[in-house]
Amino acid sequence: MTKVAVASRSFSRHPILRSELLARYPKTTFNDAGKSLAGEDLVAFLQGHERIVTALEKLDDALFARLPDLKVVAKYGVGLDMIDLEAMQRRGIDLGWQGGVNRRSVSELVISYAVALLRHIPQGNTLAREGGWKQLMGRQLSDRTVGIVGLGHIGKDLTQLLKPWGCRILAHDIKPMPDFCAQWGVEMMSLEDLLKQADVITLHLPLDDGTRNILTAKRMRLMKPDALLINAARGGLLDEAELKAMLIEKRLAGAALDVFAHEPPEDMELLRLPNLIVTPHIGGSAEEAVLAMGRAAIAGLDRFGDPLQVAQS
C-alpha cells in the first residue's frame, strides 16, 4: 500500500482535507506535531514514503538524495520556488501541481488593497479610533489605469474582475497573449512603460532568477508620485529599501505588501508607515482557496508528470 507523508502543518490540521486524503490513501502520515519541518527533521519525517504533500518546505537535491523511496511530490499551494525542479527531474521524481487554484482569493485581496489605499481607509480607521473626525479626500478605483506585471492565472483573473470598474488595463509578461488581450482590452507593453503610466501597479510573478528584484530602485523611480504599488505574489520581487524611501519621501502615494523577502519582516519602521498596508502572507488564506489548493494537492498524488513540464502547464 502506498505510503504518503504530509509535511504541511495547515493541511495536516484541516479536517476536510485529512478526511478526503485518508479515504484515498489510508497509510498517510500527517505533521500532527505542528512543527515547521526543515533539515534533518524534514528528512526524518519524509523517509520511507513514496509520495509526499508539501507547502513551504524547502526541497533541494541534498534532501532528494536522502529519500530513495520518493516517487511523487504533490504541491499544496501554487508557488514552486521552494522546490528544485531540475533536481527532481534528474532523480526521476514526478510533480503533482496545479497552478492558479487560489487565483480568486488573491485577486479579491488585490482589489481590496487598491480601494483601501485610494480611499485612505487605514488612516481613516486610525483617526476615528483615536477620537479624530476629519474627512480624508481619496480617489476612486473606477476608470483608473491598472498595470498588471505577470499575466498568468491570477493576472488574468484580476483583469476580468477589474473590467466592470472601467479600468484601463496595462500588462507586462514574457509571453505574448494576443487572444486574451484582444478579448479583454489589455494593452501589453514593456515593464518600463507600464510603470510610467499606471495608477496602480500589482505584481503577479513567480520568484526565480529572472524575476528576483525585477523592480529595481531605478525601475521603481519610474512610477508616478501618486501611484500605488501592490505585491501579493512573492517577496524578493522588489527593492524594499527603495520602497521605504519612496513612501517616506512621498515619491509614491502608497503600497500594500502581503509578502516580503524575509518573513516575518523585521523593519518595523517600514511596517509602521501610514501609507503602507501590511498583511502576513494571506493571499491564499480564504477558506475556499485553502480547500481548492488542498484538493489539487490530493489530486496531484495521482495526476503527475515531469516537474519542468508540469510547471509550464
Beta strands, then each sheet from edge to edge (+ up, - down):
strand 1: 4-6
strand 2: 28-30
strand 3: 51-54
strand 4: 72-75
strand 5: 94-96
strand 6: 145-149
strand 7: 168-172
strand 8: 186-188
strand 9: 200-203
strand 10: 228-231
strand 11: 254-257
strand 12: 276-278
sheet 1: 2+ 1+ 3+ 4+ 5+
sheet 2: 8+ 7+ 6+ 9+ 10+ 11+ 12+
end
